[in-house]
Every structure is written in C-alpha cells, then in structure tokens.
Amino acid sequence: MNKMNRDDFMAFFRNDEQLNTLNADDRIEIFSEILLGSSDITKQRLENLIADYNVGDLTVIEIL
C-alpha cells in the first residue's frame, strides 16, 4: 500500500481533476471527519460555508 504524505494529500486536494474522481459519499466522509474538534466549528466558519455553497434557507444562530 502506498502511503500519502501531507504534500501528496494537499496536491490531490488542490487538483480539480483528481478531486473530481471522488464520489459524493467520499466527499461527505472527508468533510465530516477532517476537522479536529469543536473549536473548528464556529459561527463564522458555518456562515462562510453556507455562503460558499449558496445555501439560502439556513441561518446560524449563536447562543452564548
């Protein structure tokens, strides 16, 4: 089995042609597992994600 190092992964991730070899389930799995923990999920990050994907029917509310 070939090991992928960080540079290999980032090159793959930044290459649209290679990235397009992943199916929808692969992409969801990577998206769901890649963050380190709760500190990675912020109101601003979620708002940016919603804006990047043009999701118009969701709002993020921060409860302090």
N, CA, C and O atoms as a GROMACS GRO file, in nm:
protein
  256
    1MET      N    1   0.084  -0.118   0.000
    1MET     CA    2   0.000   0.000   0.000
    1MET      C    3   0.089   0.125   0.000
    1MET      O    4   0.181   0.137   0.081
    2ASN      N    5   0.060   0.216  -0.090
    2ASN     CA    6   0.134   0.342  -0.096
    2ASN      C    7   0.082   0.436   0.012
    2ASN      O    8  -0.039   0.451   0.031
    3LYS      N    9   0.176   0.500   0.081
    3LYS     CA   10   0.137   0.597   0.182
    3LYS      C   11   0.131   0.736   0.120
    3LYS      O   12   0.214   0.770   0.035
    4MET      N   13   0.033   0.814   0.162
    4MET     CA   14   0.018   0.950   0.114
    4MET      C   15   0.064   1.044   0.226
    4MET      O   16   0.013   1.038   0.338
    5ASN      N   17   0.161   1.129   0.196
    5ASN     CA   18   0.204   1.226   0.295
    5ASN      C   19   0.123   1.355   0.279
    5ASN      O   20   0.038   1.365   0.191
    6ARG      N   21   0.149   1.451   0.365
    6ARG     CA   22   0.074   1.576   0.364
    6ARG      C   23   0.082   1.645   0.228
    6ARG      O   24  -0.020   1.690   0.176
    7ASP      N   25   0.202   1.653   0.170
    7ASP     CA   26   0.219   1.720   0.041
    7ASP      C   27   0.138   1.650  -0.068
    7ASP      O   28   0.078   1.716  -0.152
    8ASP      N   29   0.137   1.516  -0.067
    8ASP     CA   30   0.059   1.440  -0.164
    8ASP      C   31  -0.090   1.470  -0.149
    8ASP      O   32  -0.162   1.493  -0.246
    9PHE      N   33  -0.136   1.469  -0.023
    9PHE     CA   34  -0.277   1.494   0.003
    9PHE      C   35  -0.318   1.634  -0.043
    9PHE      O   36  -0.420   1.650  -0.110
   10MET      N   37  -0.238   1.734  -0.007
   10MET     CA   38  -0.272   1.871  -0.044
   10MET      C   39  -0.268   1.891  -0.195
   10MET      O   40  -0.350   1.964  -0.250
   11ALA      N   41  -0.173   1.827  -0.263
   11ALA     CA   42  -0.168   1.834  -0.410
   11ALA      C   43  -0.294   1.772  -0.470
   11ALA      O   44  -0.351   1.826  -0.564
   12PHE      N   45  -0.336   1.657  -0.415
   12PHE     CA   46  -0.459   1.592  -0.461
   12PHE      C   47  -0.578   1.684  -0.436
   12PHE      O   48  -0.660   1.703  -0.525
   13PHE      N   49  -0.588   1.738  -0.317
   13PHE     CA   50  -0.700   1.822  -0.278
   13PHE      C   51  -0.711   1.948  -0.364
   13PHE      O   52  -0.821   1.994  -0.392
   14ARG      N   53  -0.598   2.002  -0.406
   14ARG     CA   54  -0.597   2.126  -0.483
   14ARG      C   55  -0.607   2.103  -0.634
   14ARG      O   56  -0.611   2.199  -0.711
   15ASN      N   57  -0.611   1.977  -0.676
   15ASN     CA   58  -0.619   1.943  -0.818
   15ASN      C   59  -0.764   1.905  -0.851
   15ASN      O   60  -0.810   1.798  -0.813
   16ASP      N   61  -0.835   1.992  -0.922
   16ASP     CA   62  -0.976   1.968  -0.952
   16ASP      C   63  -0.998   1.837  -1.027
   16ASP      O   64  -1.096   1.767  -1.002
   17GLU      N   65  -0.910   1.804  -1.119
   17GLU     CA   66  -0.926   1.680  -1.196
   17GLU      C   67  -0.918   1.557  -1.105
   17GLU      O   68  -1.000   1.466  -1.116
   18GLN      N   69  -0.821   1.556  -1.014
   18GLN     CA   70  -0.810   1.444  -0.921
   18GLN      C   71  -0.923   1.445  -0.820
   18GLN      O   72  -0.979   1.339  -0.788
   19LEU      N   73  -0.957   1.562  -0.769
   19LEU     CA   74  -1.065   1.573  -0.671
   19LEU      C   75  -1.197   1.523  -0.729
   19LEU      O   76  -1.279   1.465  -0.657
   20ASN      N   77  -1.218   1.544  -0.856
   20ASN     CA   78  -1.342   1.501  -0.922
   20ASN      C   79  -1.351   1.350  -0.937
   20ASN      O   80  -1.454   1.299  -0.981
   21THR      N   81  -1.245   1.277  -0.902
   21THR     CA   82  -1.254   1.130  -0.903
   21THR      C   83  -1.326   1.078  -0.780
   21THR      O   84  -1.364   0.960  -0.775
   22LEU      N   85  -1.347   1.164  -0.679
   22LEU     CA   86  -1.419   1.125  -0.559
   22LEU      C   87  -1.570   1.135  -0.583
   22LEU      O   88  -1.617   1.230  -0.645
   23ASN      N   89  -1.644   1.037  -0.532
   23ASN     CA   90  -1.789   1.045  -0.546
   23ASN      C   91  -1.847   1.126  -0.430
   23ASN      O   92  -1.773   1.166  -0.339
   24ALA      N   93  -1.977   1.148  -0.432
   24ALA     CA   94  -2.042   1.231  -0.330
   24ALA      C   95  -2.023   1.173  -0.190
   24ALA      O   96  -1.998   1.248  -0.096
   25ASP      N   97  -2.034   1.042  -0.175
   25ASP     CA   98  -2.017   0.980  -0.043
   25ASP      C   99  -1.874   0.998   0.009
   25ASP      O  100  -1.855   1.023   0.128
   26ASP      N  101  -1.775   0.986  -0.079
   26ASP     CA  102  -1.635   1.009  -0.039
   26ASP      C  103  -1.618   1.151   0.012
   26ASP      O  104  -1.555   1.173   0.116
   27ARG      N  105  -1.674   1.247  -0.059
   27ARG     CA  106  -1.659   1.387  -0.022
   27ARG      C  107  -1.727   1.416   0.112
   27ARG      O  108  -1.671   1.489   0.194
   28ILE      N  109  -1.844   1.360   0.134
   28ILE     CA  110  -1.915   1.380   0.260
   28ILE      C  111  -1.835   1.318   0.374
   28ILE      O  112  -1.824   1.378   0.481
   29GLU      N  113  -1.780   1.200   0.352
   29GLU     CA  114  -1.700   1.134   0.457
   29GLU      C  115  -1.578   1.218   0.494
   29GLU      O  116  -1.550   1.237   0.612
   30ILE      N  117  -1.507   1.270   0.395
   30ILE     CA  118  -1.390   1.353   0.421
   30ILE      C  119  -1.432   1.480   0.494
   30ILE      O  120  -1.369   1.518   0.593
   31PHE      N  121  -1.537   1.544   0.445
   31PHE     CA  122  -1.585   1.668   0.507
   31PHE      C  123  -1.624   1.645   0.652
   31PHE      O  124  -1.595   1.727   0.738
   32SER      N  125  -1.690   1.534   0.678
   32SER     CA  126  -1.740   1.505   0.813
   32SER      C  127  -1.630   1.468   0.911
   32SER      O  128  -1.647   1.485   1.032
   33GLU      N  129  -1.518   1.418   0.862
   33GLU     CA  130  -1.414   1.365   0.951
   33GLU      C  131  -1.287   1.450   0.962
   33GLU      O  132  -1.204   1.422   1.048
   34ILE      N  133  -1.270   1.550   0.878
   34ILE     CA  134  -1.141   1.617   0.866
   34ILE      C  135  -1.111   1.716   0.979
   34ILE      O  136  -0.994   1.737   1.012
   35LEU      N  137  -1.212   1.776   1.040
   35LEU     CA  138  -1.189   1.875   1.144
   35LEU      C  139  -1.140   1.810   1.272
   35LEU      O  140  -1.175   1.695   1.300
   36LEU      N  141  -1.060   1.882   1.350
   36LEU     CA  142  -1.001   1.827   1.471
   36LEU      C  143  -1.098   1.818   1.587
   36LEU      O  144  -1.098   1.721   1.662
   37GLY      N  145  -1.182   1.920   1.602
   37GLY     CA  146  -1.272   1.919   1.717
   37GLY      C  147  -1.368   2.036   1.715
   37GLY      O  148  -1.381   2.107   1.616
   38SER      N  149  -1.437   2.055   1.827
   38SER     CA  150  -1.543   2.155   1.833
   38SER      C  151  -1.492   2.297   1.810
   38SER      O  152  -1.568   2.382   1.763
   39SER      N  153  -1.367   2.324   1.840
   39SER     CA  154  -1.315   2.460   1.819
   39SER      C  155  -1.305   2.494   1.670
   39SER      O  156  -1.293   2.612   1.634
   40ASP      N  157  -1.308   2.393   1.584
   40ASP     CA  158  -1.305   2.416   1.439
   40ASP      C  159  -1.440   2.461   1.384
   40ASP      O  160  -1.448   2.515   1.273
   41ILE      N  161  -1.545   2.439   1.461
   41ILE     CA  162  -1.680   2.472   1.414
   41ILE      C  163  -1.725   2.599   1.483
   41ILE      O  164  -1.764   2.599   1.600
   42THR      N  165  -1.718   2.708   1.407
   42THR     CA  166  -1.754   2.839   1.460
   42THR      C  167  -1.869   2.897   1.378
   42THR      O  168  -1.897   2.853   1.267
   43LYS      N  169  -1.935   2.996   1.436
   43LYS     CA  170  -2.043   3.064   1.365
   43LYS      C  171  -1.993   3.121   1.232
   43LYS      O  172  -2.056   3.104   1.129
   44GLN      N  173  -1.879   3.188   1.237
   44GLN     CA  174  -1.824   3.249   1.115
   44GLN      C  175  -1.791   3.143   1.010
   44GLN      O  176  -1.818   3.162   0.892
   45ARG      N  177  -1.732   3.033   1.052
   45ARG     CA  178  -1.696   2.927   0.958
   45ARG      C  179  -1.822   2.866   0.895
   45ARG      O  180  -1.824   2.840   0.774
   46LEU      N  181  -1.924   2.844   0.975
   46LEU     CA  182  -2.050   2.791   0.921
   46LEU      C  183  -2.116   2.890   0.826
   46LEU      O  184  -2.168   2.851   0.722
   47GLU      N  185  -2.115   3.018   0.862
   47GLU     CA  186  -2.172   3.121   0.773
   47GLU      C  187  -2.096   3.126   0.641
   47GLU      O  188  -2.157   3.141   0.535
   48ASN      N  189  -1.963   3.115   0.647
   48ASN     CA  190  -1.883   3.114   0.524
   48ASN      C  191  -1.916   2.993   0.438
   48ASN      O  192  -1.926   3.004   0.316
   49LEU      N  193  -1.932   2.879   0.501
   49LEU     CA  194  -1.965   2.756   0.429
   49LEU      C  195  -2.101   2.770   0.360
   49LEU      O  196  -2.117   2.735   0.243
   50ILE      N  197  -2.198   2.822   0.434
   50ILE     CA  198  -2.332   2.843   0.377
   50ILE      C  199  -2.325   2.939   0.258
   50ILE      O  200  -2.389   2.916   0.156
   51ALA      N  201  -2.247   3.045   0.273
   51ALA     CA  202  -2.233   3.143   0.164
   51ALA      C  203  -2.160   3.081   0.044
   51ALA      O  204  -2.200   3.103  -0.070
   52ASP      N  205  -2.053   3.006   0.070
   52ASP     CA  206  -1.975   2.944  -0.039
   52ASP      C  207  -2.059   2.849  -0.124
   52ASP      O  208  -2.037   2.837  -0.244
   53TYR      N  209  -2.155   2.782  -0.060
   53TYR     CA  210  -2.238   2.685  -0.130
   53TYR      C  211  -2.375   2.740  -0.167
   53TYR      O  212  -2.464   2.666  -0.209
   54ASN      N  213  -2.392   2.872  -0.151
   54ASN     CA  214  -2.516   2.940  -0.188
   54ASN      C  215  -2.640   2.876  -0.128
   54ASN      O  216  -2.740   2.855  -0.197
   55VAL      N  217  -2.633   2.844   0.001
   55VAL     CA  218  -2.748   2.787   0.071
   55VAL      C  219  -2.825   2.904   0.130
   55VAL      O  220  -2.777   2.972   0.221
   56GLY      N  221  -2.945   2.927   0.078
   56GLY     CA  222  -3.020   3.046   0.117
   56GLY      C  223  -3.122   3.025   0.226
   56GLY      O  224  -3.177   3.122   0.277
   57ASP      N  225  -3.148   2.902   0.262
   57ASP     CA  226  -3.258   2.877   0.356
   57ASP      C  227  -3.210   2.834   0.495
   57ASP      O  228  -3.286   2.773   0.570
   58LEU      N  229  -3.085   2.865   0.530
   58LEU     CA  230  -3.032   2.833   0.663
   58LEU      C  231  -2.974   2.958   0.727
   58LEU      O  232  -2.918   3.044   0.659
   59THR      N  233  -2.987   2.967   0.857
   59THR     CA  234  -2.927   3.075   0.934
   59THR      C  235  -2.859   3.015   1.055
   59THR      O  236  -2.912   2.924   1.118
   60VAL      N  237  -2.740   3.065   1.087
   60VAL     CA  238  -2.667   3.018   1.204
   60VAL      C  239  -2.694   3.117   1.317
   60VAL      O  240  -2.676   3.238   1.302
   61ILE      N  241  -2.736   3.063   1.429
   61ILE     CA  242  -2.763   3.145   1.548
   61ILE      C  243  -2.668   3.101   1.657
   61ILE      O  244  -2.660   2.983   1.691
   62GLU      N  245  -2.596   3.197   1.712
   62GLU     CA  246  -2.502   3.168   1.820
   62GLU      C  247  -2.568   3.196   1.954
   62GLU      O  248  -2.616   3.307   1.978
   63ILE      N  249  -2.570   3.098   2.040
   63ILE     CA  250  -2.626   3.114   2.173
   63ILE      C  251  -2.511   3.115   2.272
   63ILE      O  252  -2.436   3.018   2.284
   64LEU      N  253  -2.499   3.224   2.343
   64LEU     CA  254  -2.388   3.238   2.437
   64LEU      C  255  -2.431   3.204   2.577
   64LEU      O  256  -2.349   3.210   2.669
   0.00000   0.00000   0.00000
